[in-house]
Amino acid sequence: MRSSAALPFDSKIAREMVDSFALAFAIRCRLLNDVGELLYQQGEPADECQFLKGLPGEPPSCENLHLRGMFQAERFGGRYIYSCPSGLTYFSAPIVVGGSVAGALVAG
């Protein structure tokens, strides 16, 4: 995982946004870097997520789902609403620096 010093945006402000949004709406919110790695999160994962990860076989790839959501949000004007295979709803808002996606806020 990257250190916050290497990020092209102010990670302190981004973390404050994650905290504020998660607390205001009582949902889980995450800060991702430009390759979809989790940098910070506020809130607990949904019970359904824990259940799915505990089932036999390969666990769902949430990271790829949210990475795709991040790039779709950039493509569609700064926001994108999507669902995971278990039916949970998320939205993504990219952090754009110099015309390129540098990370995203993902909530749901």
MMTF fields as JSON, N, C-alpha, C and O atoms, coordinates in Angstrom:
{
  "mmtfVersion": "1.0.0",
  "mmtfProducer": "UNKNOWN",
  "numBonds": 431,
  "numAtoms": 432,
  "numGroups": 108,
  "numChains": 1,
  "numModels": 1,
  "chainsPerModel": [1],
  "groupsPerChain": [108],
  "chainIdList": ["A"],
  "bondAtomList": [4, 2, 8, 6, 12, 10, 16, 14, 20, 18, 24, 22, 28, 26, 32, 30, 36, 34, 40, 38, 44, 42, 48, 46, 52, 50, 56, 54, 60, 58, 64, 62, 68, 66, 72, 70, 76, 74, 80, 78, 84, 82, 88, 86, 92, 90, 96, 94, 100, 98, 104, 102, 108, 106, 112, 110, 116, 114, 120, 118, 124, 122, 128, 126, 132, 130, 136, 134, 140, 138, 144, 142, 148, 146, 152, 150, 156, 154, 160, 158, 164, 162, 168, 166, 172, 170, 176, 174, 180, 178, 184, 182, 188, 186, 192, 190, 196, 194, 200, 198, 204, 202, 208, 206, 212, 210, 216, 214, 220, 218, 224, 222, 228, 226, 232, 230, 236, 234, 240, 238, 244, 242, 248, 246, 252, 250, 256, 254, 260, 258, 264, 262, 268, 266, 272, 270, 276, 274, 280, 278, 284, 282, 288, 286, 292, 290, 296, 294, 300, 298, 304, 302, 308, 306, 312, 310, 316, 314, 320, 318, 324, 322, 328, 326, 332, 330, 336, 334, 340, 338, 344, 342, 348, 346, 352, 350, 356, 354, 360, 358, 364, 362, 368, 366, 372, 370, 376, 374, 380, 378, 384, 382, 388, 386, 392, 390, 396, 394, 400, 398, 404, 402, 408, 406, 412, 410, 416, 414, 420, 418, 424, 422, 428, 426],
  "bondOrderList": [1, 1, 1, 1, 1, 1, 1, 1, 1, 1, 1, 1, 1, 1, 1, 1, 1, 1, 1, 1, 1, 1, 1, 1, 1, 1, 1, 1, 1, 1, 1, 1, 1, 1, 1, 1, 1, 1, 1, 1, 1, 1, 1, 1, 1, 1, 1, 1, 1, 1, 1, 1, 1, 1, 1, 1, 1, 1, 1, 1, 1, 1, 1, 1, 1, 1, 1, 1, 1, 1, 1, 1, 1, 1, 1, 1, 1, 1, 1, 1, 1, 1, 1, 1, 1, 1, 1, 1, 1, 1, 1, 1, 1, 1, 1, 1, 1, 1, 1, 1, 1, 1, 1, 1, 1, 1, 1],
  "groupList": [{"groupName": "MET", "atomNameList": ["N", "CA", "C", "O"], "elementList": ["N", "C", "C", "O"], "formalChargeList": [0, 0, 0, 0], "bondAtomList": [1, 0, 2, 1, 3, 2], "bondOrderList": [1, 1, 2], "singleLetterCode": "M", "chemCompType": "L-PEPTIDE LINKING"}, {"groupName": "ARG", "atomNameList": ["N", "CA", "C", "O"], "elementList": ["N", "C", "C", "O"], "formalChargeList": [0, 0, 0, 0], "bondAtomList": [1, 0, 2, 1, 3, 2], "bondOrderList": [1, 1, 2], "singleLetterCode": "R", "chemCompType": "L-PEPTIDE LINKING"}, {"groupName": "SER", "atomNameList": ["N", "CA", "C", "O"], "elementList": ["N", "C", "C", "O"], "formalChargeList": [0, 0, 0, 0], "bondAtomList": [1, 0, 2, 1, 3, 2], "bondOrderList": [1, 1, 2], "singleLetterCode": "S", "chemCompType": "L-PEPTIDE LINKING"}, {"groupName": "ALA", "atomNameList": ["N", "CA", "C", "O"], "elementList": ["N", "C", "C", "O"], "formalChargeList": [0, 0, 0, 0], "bondAtomList": [1, 0, 2, 1, 3, 2], "bondOrderList": [1, 1, 2], "singleLetterCode": "A", "chemCompType": "L-PEPTIDE LINKING"}, {"groupName": "LEU", "atomNameList": ["N", "CA", "C", "O"], "elementList": ["N", "C", "C", "O"], "formalChargeList": [0, 0, 0, 0], "bondAtomList": [1, 0, 2, 1, 3, 2], "bondOrderList": [1, 1, 2], "singleLetterCode": "L", "chemCompType": "L-PEPTIDE LINKING"}, {"groupName": "PRO", "atomNameList": ["N", "CA", "C", "O"], "elementList": ["N", "C", "C", "O"], "formalChargeList": [0, 0, 0, 0], "bondAtomList": [1, 0, 2, 1, 3, 2], "bondOrderList": [1, 1, 2], "singleLetterCode": "P", "chemCompType": "L-PEPTIDE LINKING"}, {"groupName": "PHE", "atomNameList": ["N", "CA", "C", "O"], "elementList": ["N", "C", "C", "O"], "formalChargeList": [0, 0, 0, 0], "bondAtomList": [1, 0, 2, 1, 3, 2], "bondOrderList": [1, 1, 2], "singleLetterCode": "F", "chemCompType": "L-PEPTIDE LINKING"}, {"groupName": "ASP", "atomNameList": ["N", "CA", "C", "O"], "elementList": ["N", "C", "C", "O"], "formalChargeList": [0, 0, 0, 0], "bondAtomList": [1, 0, 2, 1, 3, 2], "bondOrderList": [1, 1, 2], "singleLetterCode": "D", "chemCompType": "L-PEPTIDE LINKING"}, {"groupName": "LYS", "atomNameList": ["N", "CA", "C", "O"], "elementList": ["N", "C", "C", "O"], "formalChargeList": [0, 0, 0, 0], "bondAtomList": [1, 0, 2, 1, 3, 2], "bondOrderList": [1, 1, 2], "singleLetterCode": "K", "chemCompType": "L-PEPTIDE LINKING"}, {"groupName": "ILE", "atomNameList": ["N", "CA", "C", "O"], "elementList": ["N", "C", "C", "O"], "formalChargeList": [0, 0, 0, 0], "bondAtomList": [1, 0, 2, 1, 3, 2], "bondOrderList": [1, 1, 2], "singleLetterCode": "I", "chemCompType": "L-PEPTIDE LINKING"}, {"groupName": "GLU", "atomNameList": ["N", "CA", "C", "O"], "elementList": ["N", "C", "C", "O"], "formalChargeList": [0, 0, 0, 0], "bondAtomList": [1, 0, 2, 1, 3, 2], "bondOrderList": [1, 1, 2], "singleLetterCode": "E", "chemCompType": "L-PEPTIDE LINKING"}, {"groupName": "VAL", "atomNameList": ["N", "CA", "C", "O"], "elementList": ["N", "C", "C", "O"], "formalChargeList": [0, 0, 0, 0], "bondAtomList": [1, 0, 2, 1, 3, 2], "bondOrderList": [1, 1, 2], "singleLetterCode": "V", "chemCompType": "L-PEPTIDE LINKING"}, {"groupName": "CYS", "atomNameList": ["N", "CA", "C", "O"], "elementList": ["N", "C", "C", "O"], "formalChargeList": [0, 0, 0, 0], "bondAtomList": [1, 0, 2, 1, 3, 2], "bondOrderList": [1, 1, 2], "singleLetterCode": "C", "chemCompType": "L-PEPTIDE LINKING"}, {"groupName": "ASN", "atomNameList": ["N", "CA", "C", "O"], "elementList": ["N", "C", "C", "O"], "formalChargeList": [0, 0, 0, 0], "bondAtomList": [1, 0, 2, 1, 3, 2], "bondOrderList": [1, 1, 2], "singleLetterCode": "N", "chemCompType": "L-PEPTIDE LINKING"}, {"groupName": "GLY", "atomNameList": ["N", "CA", "C", "O"], "elementList": ["N", "C", "C", "O"], "formalChargeList": [0, 0, 0, 0], "bondAtomList": [1, 0, 2, 1, 3, 2], "bondOrderList": [1, 1, 2], "singleLetterCode": "G", "chemCompType": "PEPTIDE LINKING"}, {"groupName": "TYR", "atomNameList": ["N", "CA", "C", "O"], "elementList": ["N", "C", "C", "O"], "formalChargeList": [0, 0, 0, 0], "bondAtomList": [1, 0, 2, 1, 3, 2], "bondOrderList": [1, 1, 2], "singleLetterCode": "Y", "chemCompType": "L-PEPTIDE LINKING"}, {"groupName": "GLN", "atomNameList": ["N", "CA", "C", "O"], "elementList": ["N", "C", "C", "O"], "formalChargeList": [0, 0, 0, 0], "bondAtomList": [1, 0, 2, 1, 3, 2], "bondOrderList": [1, 1, 2], "singleLetterCode": "Q", "chemCompType": "L-PEPTIDE LINKING"}, {"groupName": "HIS", "atomNameList": ["N", "CA", "C", "O"], "elementList": ["N", "C", "C", "O"], "formalChargeList": [0, 0, 0, 0], "bondAtomList": [1, 0, 2, 1, 3, 2], "bondOrderList": [1, 1, 2], "singleLetterCode": "H", "chemCompType": "L-PEPTIDE LINKING"}, {"groupName": "THR", "atomNameList": ["N", "CA", "C", "O"], "elementList": ["N", "C", "C", "O"], "formalChargeList": [0, 0, 0, 0], "bondAtomList": [1, 0, 2, 1, 3, 2], "bondOrderList": [1, 1, 2], "singleLetterCode": "T", "chemCompType": "L-PEPTIDE LINKING"}],
  "groupTypeList": [0, 1, 2, 2, 3, 3, 4, 5, 6, 7, 2, 8, 9, 3, 1, 10, 0, 11, 7, 2, 6, 3, 4, 3, 6, 3, 9, 1, 12, 1, 4, 4, 13, 7, 11, 14, 10, 4, 4, 15, 16, 16, 14, 10, 5, 3, 7, 10, 12, 16, 6, 4, 8, 14, 4, 5, 14, 10, 5, 5, 2, 12, 10, 13, 4, 17, 4, 1, 14, 0, 6, 16, 3, 10, 1, 6, 14, 14, 1, 15, 9, 15, 2, 12, 5, 2, 14, 4, 18, 15, 6, 2, 3, 5, 9, 11, 11, 14, 14, 2, 11, 3, 14, 3, 4, 11, 3, 14],
  "groupIdList": [1, 2, 3, 4, 5, 6, 7, 8, 9, 10, 11, 12, 13, 14, 15, 16, 17, 18, 19, 20, 21, 22, 23, 24, 25, 26, 27, 28, 29, 30, 31, 32, 33, 34, 35, 36, 37, 38, 39, 40, 41, 42, 43, 44, 45, 46, 47, 48, 49, 50, 51, 52, 53, 54, 55, 56, 57, 58, 59, 60, 61, 62, 63, 64, 65, 66, 67, 68, 69, 70, 71, 72, 73, 74, 75, 76, 77, 78, 79, 80, 81, 82, 83, 84, 85, 86, 87, 88, 89, 90, 91, 92, 93, 94, 95, 96, 97, 98, 99, 100, 101, 102, 103, 104, 105, 106, 107, 108],
  "secStructList": [7, 7, 7, 4, 4, 4, 7, 1, 1, 7, 2, 2, 2, 2, 2, 2, 2, 2, 2, 2, 2, 2, 2, 2, 2, 6, 1, 7, 3, 3, 3, 3, 3, 6, 6, 1, 7, 3, 3, 3, 3, 3, 1, 7, 7, 7, 2, 2, 2, 2, 2, 2, 2, 2, 1, 1, 1, 7, 7, 7, 7, 2, 2, 2, 2, 2, 2, 2, 2, 2, 2, 2, 2, 2, 2, 6, 6, 1, 7, 3, 3, 3, 3, 7, 6, 6, 1, 7, 3, 3, 3, 3, 3, 3, 3, 3, 3, 6, 6, 3, 3, 3, 3, 3, 3, 3, 3, 7],
  "xCoordList": [0.841, 0.0, 0.888, 1.953, 0.452, 1.206, 1.181, 0.242, 2.224, 2.179, 1.388, 1.333, 0.779, -0.023, 0.84, 0.325, 2.158, 3.035, 3.172, 3.454, 2.976, 3.134, 1.853, 1.855, 0.774, -0.493, -0.503, 0.022, -1.103, -1.153, -2.297, -2.611, -2.915, -3.975, -3.771, -3.016, -4.439, -4.302, -5.08, -6.309, -4.361, -5.021, -5.743, -6.728, -5.273, -5.944, -7.349, -8.308, -7.47, -8.783, -9.664, -10.85, -9.094, -9.869, -10.374, -11.517, -9.553, -9.98, -11.087, -12.025, -10.982, -12.037, -13.356, -14.421, -13.288, -14.499, -15.108, -16.323, -14.259, -14.734, -15.419, -16.526, -14.768, -15.338, -16.679, -17.652, -16.723, -17.944, -19.087, -20.204, -18.819, -19.877, -20.382, -21.591, -19.464, -19.853, -20.688, -21.682, -20.288, -21.028, -22.37, -23.357, -22.417, -23.658, -24.734, -25.913, -24.337, -25.322, -25.325, -26.095, -24.475, -24.398, -24.177, -24.809, -23.26, -22.874, -21.353, -20.657, -20.866, -19.429, -18.919, -19.539, -17.806, -17.193, -15.705, -15.084, -15.126, -13.714, -13.008, -13.616, -11.704, -10.813, -9.904, -9.218, -9.904, -9.074, -8.027, -8.233, -6.893, -5.904, -6.237, -7.279, -5.38, -5.674, -5.683, -6.107, -5.226, -5.281, -6.274, -6.283, -7.113, -8.177, -7.792, -8.595, -6.58, -6.168, -6.812, -6.92, -7.235, -7.85, -6.81, -5.806, -7.047, -6.164, -6.727, -5.981, -8.063, -8.712, -10.182, -10.76, -10.793, -12.229, -12.834, -12.161, -14.109, -14.883, -16.157, -16.813, -16.505, -17.708, -17.37, -16.293, -18.31, -18.132, -18.659, -19.594, -18.055, -18.587, -19.982, -20.315, -20.766, -22.119, -22.045, -21.096, -23.046, -23.092, -23.054, -22.467, -23.688, -23.709, -22.295, -21.974, -21.443, -20.059, -19.315, -18.608, -19.471, -18.796, -19.301, -18.521, -20.606, -21.189, -20.621, -20.225, -20.58, -20.079, -18.608, -18.203, -17.817, -16.393, -16.16, -15.098, -17.135, -17.011, -17.465, -17.267, -18.068, -18.531, -17.363, -16.332, -17.527, -16.453, -16.271, -17.191, -15.091, -14.794, -14.091, -13.685, -13.953, -13.238, -14.125, -15.26, -13.617, -14.436, -14.634, -13.83, -15.693, -15.933, -14.801, -14.189, -14.529, -13.466, -14.053, -14.349, -14.217, -14.783, -13.856, -14.322, -12.549, -11.595, -11.783, -11.782, -11.942, -12.155, -13.478, -13.565, -14.489, -15.79, -15.676, -16.193, -15.009, -14.891, -13.922, -14.103, -12.905, -11.994, -12.757, -12.587, -13.587, -14.412, -15.377, -15.581, -15.97, -16.87, -16.17, -16.753, -14.908, -14.13, -13.934, -14.119, -13.568, -13.331, -14.632, -14.657, -15.709, -17.003, -17.485, -18.113, -17.193, -17.577, -16.875, -17.48, -15.61, -14.897, -15.534, -15.746, -15.824, -16.392, -17.755, -18.063, -18.569, -19.931, -20.117, -21.2, -19.082, -19.238, -19.062, -19.562, -18.377, -18.058, -18.856, -18.68, -19.729, -20.485, -20.963, -21.223, -21.069, -21.52, -22.152, -21.563, -23.33, -24.049, -24.06, -24.348, -23.748, -23.658, -23.976, -24.034, -24.182, -24.469, -23.431, -22.856, -23.2, -22.306, -23.139, -24.367, -22.5, -23.254, -24.245, -25.225, -24.012, -24.953, -26.098, -26.959, -26.109, -27.219, -27.04, -27.965, -25.869, -25.625, -25.333, -24.701, -25.786, -25.628, -24.5, -24.353, -23.707, -22.579, -22.623, -23.287, -21.91, -21.645, -20.181, -19.557, -19.651, -18.251, -18.143, -18.893, -17.181, -16.847, -15.334, -14.624, -14.828, -13.376, -12.717, -13.335, -11.465, -10.609, -9.722, -8.867, -9.92, -9.205, -8.154, -8.458, -6.925, -5.815, -5.122, -4.669, -5.04, -4.372, -5.003, -4.308, -6.325, -7.027, -7.004, -7.557, -6.372, -6.311, -6.889, -6.823, -7.461, -7.996, -6.836, -5.939, -6.874, -5.835, -6.351, -5.576, -7.65, -8.271, -9.769, -10.298, -10.456, -11.918, -12.445, -11.816, -13.625, -14.42, -15.498, -16.183, -15.652, -16.659, -17.489, -16.938, -18.805, -19.669, -20.797, -21.203, -21.287, -22.402, -22.354, -23.22],
  "yCoordList": [-1.175, 0.0, 1.241, 1.254, 2.251, 3.503, 4.246, 4.124, 5.009, 5.924, 7.157, 7.491, 7.828, 8.995, 10.132, 11.018, 10.121, 11.176, 11.103, 12.115, 9.907, 9.731, 10.054, 10.026, 10.357, 10.619, 12.019, 12.957, 12.165, 13.481, 14.368, 15.382, 13.994, 14.805, 14.825, 14.017, 15.74, 15.901, 14.786, 14.819, 13.81, 12.657, 13.038, 12.397, 14.06, 14.488, 14.999, 14.639, 15.827, 16.342, 15.195, 15.139, 14.286, 13.153, 12.275, 11.819, 12.032, 11.24, 11.951, 11.311, 13.256, 14.021, 13.906, 13.826, 13.898, 13.737, 12.355, 12.222, 11.33, 9.96, 9.894, 9.367, 10.423, 10.403, 11.133, 10.622, 12.32, 13.125, 12.423, 12.368, 11.895, 11.248, 9.999, 9.788, 9.17, 7.932, 8.227, 7.549, 9.227, 9.563, 10.227, 9.966, 11.074, 11.769, 10.816, 10.994, 9.808, 8.923, 7.516, 6.663, 7.265, 5.97, 4.81, 3.76, 5.024, 3.96, 3.894, 4.821, 2.816, 2.63, 3.471, 3.512, 4.132, 4.946, 4.648, 4.476, 4.586, 4.24, 5.254, 5.927, 5.343, 6.125, 5.124, 4.334, 5.161, 4.268, 5.064, 6.239, 4.42, 5.082, 4.794, 4.205, 5.192, 5.086, 3.664, 3.453, 2.677, 1.283, 0.479, -0.751, 1.183, 0.538, -0.003, -0.682, 0.282, -0.19, 0.673, 1.891, 0.023, 0.721, 1.524, 0.976, 2.828, 3.694, 4.003, 4.169, 4.08, 4.46, 4.106, 4.13, 3.773, 3.522, 3.9, 3.931, 4.183, 4.502, 3.68, 3.652, 3.023, 2.199, 0.731, 0.359, -0.087, -1.542, -2.134, -1.597, -3.257, -3.911, -4.479, -4.807, -4.585, -5.138, -6.602, -7.31, -7.04, -8.443, -9.386, -10.466, -8.968, -9.806, -10.028, -11.119, -8.988, -9.117, -10.159, -10.999, -10.11, -11.076, -12.479, -13.431, -12.617, -13.92, -14.488, -15.652, -13.662, -14.129, -14.527, -15.51, -13.78, -14.094, -15.365, -15.977, -15.773, -16.984, -18.241, -19.34, -18.112, -19.279, -20.015, -19.412, -21.326, -22.066, -21.561, -20.996, -21.767, -21.322, -19.988, -19.496, -19.412, -18.146, -16.993, -16.868, -16.139, -15.011, -13.983, -13.915, -13.189, -12.177, -11.153, -10.865, -10.607, -9.619, -8.217, -7.606, -7.72, -6.389, -5.312, -4.286, -5.53, -4.53, -4.229, -3.065, -5.26, -5.051, -4.34, -3.502, -4.669, -4.026, -2.525, -1.721, -2.149, -0.737, 0.007, 1.197, -0.685, -0.065, 0.272, 1.355, -0.642, -0.391, 0.768, 1.619, 0.797, 1.89, 3.228, 4.235, 3.247, 4.481, 5.012, 6.204, 4.15, 4.604, 4.916, 5.795, 4.202, 4.53, 5.9, 6.645, 6.23, 7.535, 8.646, 9.677, 8.445, 9.451, 9.56, 10.656, 8.432, 8.388, 9.073, 9.735, 8.913, 9.426, 10.716, 10.964, 11.534, 12.879, 13.042, 14.011, 12.136, 12.353, 11.565, 11.741, 10.703, 9.858, 8.609, 8.618, 7.532, 6.275, 5.445, 5.283, 4.925, 4.071, 2.672, 2.479, 1.688, 0.303, -0.654, -0.25, -1.923, -2.96, -4.062, -4.315, -4.713, -5.869, -7.128, -7.053, -8.27, -9.506, -9.889, -10.581, -9.457, -9.791, -8.787, -8.919, -7.778, -6.834, -5.575, -4.769, -5.388, -4.166, -3.027, -3.243, -1.825, -0.669, 0.235, 0.476, 0.729, 1.603, 2.792, 2.758, 3.841, 4.898, 5.275, 5.116, 5.774, 6.158, 7.565, 7.961, 8.317, 9.653, 9.719, 9.549, 9.964, 9.962, 11.218, 12.279, 11.074, 12.213, 12.407, 11.57, 13.507, 13.754, 14.842, 15.921, 14.533, 15.486, 15.579, 14.568, 16.762, 16.949, 16.169, 15.745, 15.975, 15.276, 13.761, 13.084, 13.204, 11.751, 11.359, 12.124, 10.153, 9.641, 9.328, 8.552, 9.946, 9.723, 8.889, 8.46, 8.659, 7.892, 8.068, 8.602, 7.608, 7.735, 7.601, 7.012, 8.171, 7.911, 6.933, 7.151, 5.859, 4.84, 4.656, 4.45, 4.726, 4.569, 3.606, 3.469, 2.949, 2.026, 0.927, 0.053],
  "zCoordList": [0.0, 0.0, 0.0, 0.617, -0.677, -0.762, 0.566, 1.352, 0.792, 1.932, 1.505, 0.321, 2.479, 2.131, 1.585, 0.903, 1.875, 1.362, -0.15, -0.792, -0.739, -2.179, -2.954, -4.184, -2.257, -2.924, -3.529, -2.931, -4.723, -5.371, -4.871, -5.494, -3.76, -3.164, -1.659, -1.118, -0.989, 0.454, 1.159, 1.216, 1.689, 2.304, 3.593, 3.959, 4.278, 5.516, 5.205, 5.888, 4.191, 3.792, 3.289, 3.614, 2.502, 1.989, 3.134, 3.095, 4.146, 5.313, 6.084, 6.56, 6.208, 6.881, 6.123, 6.735, 4.803, 3.986, 4.204, 4.345, 4.229, 4.485, 5.845, 5.958, 6.874, 8.224, 8.27, 8.824, 7.689, 7.712, 6.998, 7.513, 5.832, 5.06, 5.773, 5.876, 6.266, 6.947, 8.189, 8.447, 8.95, 10.163, 9.857, 10.545, 8.842, 8.497, 7.999, 8.304, 7.236, 6.62, 7.209, 6.768, 8.199, 8.891, 7.923, 8.034, 6.964, 6.048, 5.978, 6.393, 5.462, 5.314, 4.149, 3.086, 4.35, 3.307, 3.281, 4.329, 2.073, 1.895, 1.022, 0.19, 1.237, 0.387, -0.313, 0.337, -1.647, -2.445, -3.199, -3.503, -3.506, -4.363, -5.823, -6.111, -6.736, -8.169, -8.712, -9.848, -7.934, -8.377, -7.545, -7.596, -6.777, -6.023, -4.662, -4.022, -4.204, -2.882, -1.807, -1.946, -0.745, 0.375, 1.132, 1.586, 1.268, 2.029, 3.408, 4.373, 3.49, 4.743, 4.638, 3.552, 5.786, 5.785, 7.117, 8.148, 7.068, 8.253, 8.17, 7.13, 9.241, 9.266, 9.121, 8.655, 9.528, 9.514, 8.216, 7.622, 7.765, 6.57, 6.856, 7.995, 5.817, 5.949, 6.376, 6.039, 7.115, 7.547, 6.351, 6.422, 5.242, 4.046, 3.511, 3.039, 3.584, 3.11, 3.925, 3.369, 5.234, 6.097, 5.82, 5.818, 5.585, 5.287, 3.988, 3.939, 2.926, 1.634, 1.703, 1.083, 2.443, 2.557, 3.358, 3.244, 4.168, 4.965, 4.251, 4.768, 3.08, 2.337, 1.689, 1.39, 1.473, 0.782, -0.643, -1.236, -1.178, -2.533, -2.509, -1.456, -3.682, -3.814, -3.358, -3.817, -2.448, -1.991, -3.103, -4.033, -3.016, -4.048, -4.075, -3.046, -5.258, -5.417, -5.351, -6.377, -4.138, -3.951, -4.488, -4.983, -4.399, -4.854, -6.343, -6.742, -7.156, -8.594, -8.863, -9.761, -8.098, -8.253, -7.994, -8.77, -6.916, -6.565, -7.488, -7.747, -7.981, -8.955, -10.233, -10.794, -10.687, -11.878, -11.614, -12.479, -10.415, -10.054, -10.068, -10.469, -9.628, -9.614, -11.032, -11.276, -11.956, -13.327, -14.07, -14.932, -13.743, -14.336, -13.84, -14.592, -12.581, -12.054, -12.816, -13.11, -13.134, -13.927, -15.314, -15.834, -15.883, -17.238, -17.321, -18.312, -16.277, -16.306, -15.515, -14.985, -15.43, -14.895, -13.392, -12.822, -12.747, -11.34, -10.34, -9.135, -10.805, -9.872, -10.598, -11.802, -9.821, -10.406, -9.3, -8.232, -9.543, -8.599, -9.167, -10.348, -8.332, -8.791, -7.654, -6.493, -7.989, -7.005, -7.091, -8.149, -5.956, -5.936, -6.2, -6.22, -6.399, -6.673, -5.58, -5.858, -4.347, -3.271, -3.159, -2.289, -4.044, -4.095, -3.268, -3.171, -2.668, -1.916, -2.886, -3.92, -2.566, -3.444, -2.954, -1.755, -3.903, -3.631, -4.572, -5.608, -4.198, -5.151, -5.039, -3.989, -6.13, -6.197, -6.755, -7.647, -6.202, -6.706, -6.836, -5.845, -8.04, -8.22, -7.665, -7.576, -7.299, -6.96, -8.177, -8.466, -8.893, -10.139, -9.901, -9.393, -10.276, -10.138, -11.493, -12.03, -12.037, -13.318, -14.456, -15.379, -14.398, -15.462, -15.359, -16.225, -14.314, -14.142, -12.795, -11.833, -12.733, -11.482, -10.534, -10.863, -9.354, -8.349, -7.192, -6.338, -7.158, -6.09, -6.166, -7.141, -5.117, -5.104, -3.692, -2.813, -3.508, -2.319, -2.741, -3.741, -1.988, -2.27, -1.014, 0.067, -1.142, 0.01, -0.326, -1.48, 0.704, 0.527, 1.536, 1.537]
}
